[in-house]
């Protein structure tokens, strides 16, 4: 399946070859959108907190095609299995690449276009009540596809679980958690003030998942059906995606009952200030299209002729 357009093709919003020239008002992690429509320009003043602006939707996805696709991929890669999580992550990244308004954030009463396209998730070192968690964050560009995304995720999770890689966010949280609260409160107030103006040192936020384009949690892996997760006022993350547990449901076609298919529910919570409902709806349809036709994910996130809008 091809993504066609009658318009001249344009470059993706996030490109490894793109040179970003910062102007006054831009942040290190985003470009200030000075010419957005008045409604979206005024919304941050009316609703200044991200948690006040949550739009939430649940999409049901038939994973029959995904499972057939995974069988083929895993037959070719028996030592590093592909999973539904890798497919969902690749579909999200490809969607955000082609729908750049989904890669915006609001901070300091202004709307910014993010400079990078990143995903974040939590990796549990050991599946158990006392297993430690590590926060993972990684960026991608237009040359990536499901194979490079899979390899990055597998390698970094493997390194963390073997304690070969120390996560910067975890180190920082360990440090700050030991500071007495009467000192910690003014420190955090000062950091929030710096973030308001986009001046937080990169060393503090470069691995913080709350600054990712999309935060993903795979609750299906721990047998949970939950759909919803809130956004946070800390950071710049505008989209939170939850992958639910697999379940079977009857499916009907034009001839009647077609059998039981495996499904997953994918919950999406997003900051409604970054775009309008029509843009969100079209983006979600594109995301589902990629999951229902997973062979598309073998191609680069952006290729010449793809429509970016």
C-alpha positions in Angstrom: 0.0 0.0 0.0 1.4 3.4 -1.0 0.6 6.8 0.6 -0.2 9.0 -2.4 -0.8 12.7 -2.8 -1.6 15.1 -5.6 0.5 17.8 -3.8 4.2 18.1 -4.3 6.1 16.0 -1.8 7.7 17.9 1.1 10.4 17.0 3.5 9.6 15.3 6.8 9.4 17.4 9.9 12.2 15.5 11.5 15.3 14.7 9.4 18.8 13.8 10.2 19.9 16.2 7.5 17.8 19.2 8.7 19.8 22.2 10.0 17.9 24.0 12.7 18.7 27.7 13.0 17.4 28.9 16.3 15.7 32.3 16.5 14.8 34.4 19.5 12.0 32.6 21.4 13.0 29.1 20.2 14.0 26.4 22.7 16.8 23.9 22.4 14.2 21.1 21.9 11.6 23.0 19.8 10.9 25.9 17.4 8.3 28.4 18.6 5.3 28.4 16.2 4.6 32.1 15.8 2.0 31.9 13.1 -0.5 29.3 14.4 -4.2 30.2 14.4 -5.6 32.4 17.1 -7.6 29.6 18.8 -4.5 27.5 19.4 -2.4 30.6 20.3 -4.8 31.6 23.1 -5.6 28.1 24.5 -2.5 27.8 26.7 -3.6 30.9 28.5 -7.1 29.6 29.0 -5.9 26.0 29.9 -2.3 26.4 31.1 -1.9 22.9 32.5 -1.4 19.9 30.2 -3.5 17.7 32.5 -6.5 20.0 32.0 -6.3 19.5 28.2 -6.4 15.7 27.9 -8.3 14.2 25.0 -8.7 10.4 25.3 -9.7 7.8 22.8 -9.5 4.0 22.6 -8.9 2.2 19.3 -9.7 -1.5 18.8 -7.1 -3.2 16.5 -7.5 -6.6 14.9 -4.0 -8.1 15.2 -4.6 -11.0 12.8 -2.4 -9.4 10.1 0.2 -8.4 12.7 0.6 -11.9 14.0 1.1 -13.3 10.5 3.6 -10.6 9.9 5.4 -11.4 13.2 5.6 -15.1 12.3 7.6 -14.2 9.1 9.8 -11.7 10.9 10.6 -14.1 13.7 11.3 -17.0 11.4 14.0 -14.8 9.9 15.2 -13.5 13.3 14.9 -16.3 15.8 17.4 -14.8 18.2 15.8 -11.4 18.6 12.0 -11.8 18.5 9.8 -9.1 17.1 6.6 -8.4 19.1 3.4 -6.4 18.9 5.2 -3.7 21.0 7.7 -3.2 18.2 5.0 -3.0 15.6 3.0 -0.4 17.6 6.1 1.6 18.3 7.1 1.7 14.6 3.5 2.6 13.6 3.5 5.4 16.1 6.9 6.8 14.9 5.9 6.6 11.2 2.6 8.3 11.9 4.2 11.2 13.8 6.8 11.5 11.1 4.1 12.0 8.5 1.8 14.0 10.8 4.1 16.6 12.3 1.5 18.4 14.4 1.5 15.3 16.5 5.1 16.2 17.4 4.3 19.5 19.0 4.2 20.6 22.6 3.0 23.5 24.8 5.3 25.0 27.4 5.5 28.5 28.8 2.2 29.5 27.1 3.7 28.9 23.7 3.4 26.1 21.2 6.5 24.5 19.8 7.4 22.1 17.0 9.7 19.5 18.4 13.2 19.2 16.9 13.4 15.4 17.4 11.0 12.5 17.1 11.3 10.3 20.1 9.6 7.6 22.0 9.9 6.6 25.7 8.8 3.6 27.7 9.6 1.8 31.0 11.6 -1.4 30.9 11.3 -3.7 33.9 14.6 -5.3 34.7 13.0 -8.4 36.3 9.3 -9.3 36.1 8.4 -9.4 39.8 7.0 -7.3 42.6 10.5 -6.0 43.5 11.9 -5.7 40.0 13.5 -2.4 39.3 12.3 -0.2 36.4 14.4 1.7 34.0 13.2 4.7 31.9 14.1 4.4 28.2 14.1 7.2 25.6 15.3 7.1 22.0 15.1 9.3 18.9 14.5 8.3 15.3 14.7 10.0 11.8 13.3 9.4 8.3 15.7 6.6 7.4 14.6 4.3 10.3 12.1 1.4 9.8 10.8 -1.4 12.0 14.1 -3.2 11.8 16.2 -0.4 13.2 13.5 0.5 15.7 13.4 -3.1 16.9 17.2 -3.4 17.1 17.5 -0.2 19.2 14.8 -1.2 21.6 16.1 -4.8 22.0 19.7 -3.8 22.4 19.1 -1.0 24.9 16.6 -3.0 27.0 19.1 -5.9 27.0 21.9 -3.6 28.1 19.8 -2.2 31.0 18.7 -5.6 32.2 22.3 -6.8 32.3 23.3 -3.5 34.0 25.7 -2.8 31.2 24.0 0.6 30.7 23.2 3.1 33.4 20.1 5.2 32.7 20.7 8.9 33.2 17.2 9.6 34.4 17.4 6.9 37.0 20.7 8.3 38.3 19.3 11.8 38.6 16.2 10.6 40.4 18.4 8.7 42.9 20.3 11.8 43.5 17.4 14.2 43.9 15.4 11.8 46.0 18.0 12.0 48.8 17.7 15.7 49.1 15.7 17.0 52.1 12.2 18.2 51.0 12.7 21.7 52.3 15.6 22.1 49.9 14.1 20.0 47.1 10.9 22.1 46.8 12.8 25.4 45.9 15.1 23.4 43.6 12.2 22.0 41.7 10.5 25.4 41.5 13.7 26.8 40.0 13.9 24.0 37.5 10.3 24.5 36.5 11.0 28.2 36.0 13.9 27.3 33.7 11.7 24.9 31.8 9.1 27.7 31.3 11.7 29.6 29.3 13.4 26.5 27.8 16.6 26.9 29.7 16.8 23.6 31.6 20.3 22.1 31.1 20.2 19.3 28.6 22.0 17.0 31.0 18.9 17.0 33.2 16.3 16.2 30.5 18.1 14.4 27.6 16.9 11.0 28.9 13.8 12.1 30.7 10.8 10.3 29.1 8.5 13.2 30.0 10.3 15.1 27.2 9.6 12.5 24.6 7.2 12.9 21.6 5.3 9.8 22.7 5.4 7.9 25.9 4.3 4.2 25.4 3.4 1.7 28.1 2.7 -2.0 27.2 0.3 -3.0 29.9 -0.6 -6.1 27.9 2.7 -7.5 28.8 1.7 -7.5 32.5 -1.9 -8.8 31.8 -3.7 -5.5 32.3 -6.8 -4.3 30.3 -6.4 -0.6 31.4 -6.9 2.0 28.6 -6.1 5.3 30.1 -3.0 7.0 31.5 -2.9 10.7 32.3 -0.4 13.2 30.9 2.0 15.1 33.2 2.5 18.8 33.7 6.2 18.2 34.1 8.1 18.1 30.8 6.8 18.4 27.2 5.3 15.0 26.4 2.0 15.5 24.6 1.0 11.9 23.8 0.7 8.9 26.0 -0.1 5.5 24.4 -1.3 2.4 26.2 -1.1 -1.1 24.6 -3.7 -3.4 26.3 -3.8 -7.2 26.7 -4.8 -9.4 23.8 -8.4 -10.8 23.8 -10.6 -12.6 21.3 -13.8 -11.2 19.8 -16.3 -12.4 17.2 -15.8 -10.9 13.7 -18.4 -10.7 11.0 -18.0 -10.1 7.3 -20.6 -9.7 4.4 -21.3 -13.5 4.7 -21.9 -13.4 8.4 -19.8 -14.8 11.3 -16.2 -15.0 10.2 -14.7 -16.4 13.4 -12.9 -15.2 16.5 -10.0 -12.8 16.0 -7.5 -11.6 18.5 -7.7 -7.9 19.3 -5.9 -5.4 21.3 -7.2 -2.0 22.6 -4.8 0.9 22.2 -5.6 3.9 24.4 -4.3 7.3 23.4 -4.2 10.3 25.7 -3.1 13.6 24.1 -2.8 17.3 24.7 -5.7 18.8 22.7 -3.9 22.1 22.4 -1.4 20.9 19.8 -3.9 20.3 17.0 -7.6 20.0 16.2 -9.9 17.0 16.4 -9.9 16.5 12.6 -6.1 16.3 12.6 -6.1 13.8 15.5 -8.8 11.7 13.9 -6.9 11.5 10.6 -3.7 10.7 12.4 -5.3 7.8 14.3 -6.8 6.4 11.1 -3.3 6.4 9.6 -1.8 4.7 12.7 -4.4 1.9 12.4 -3.8 1.6 8.7 -0.1 0.9 9.4 -1.0 -1.8 12.0 -3.5 -3.5 9.7 -0.9 -3.5 6.9 2.3 -4.0 8.8 4.5 -4.7 5.7 4.5 -0.9 5.3 6.7 -0.7 8.4 9.5 -2.4 6.6 9.9 0.7 4.5 11.7 3.9 5.8 9.6 6.1 8.0 9.7 8.7 5.2 10.3 8.0 1.5 10.1 10.3 -1.5 6.4 10.7 -2.5 5.0 10.3 1.0 2.6 13.0 2.1 3.6 15.1 5.1 0.9 17.3 6.4 
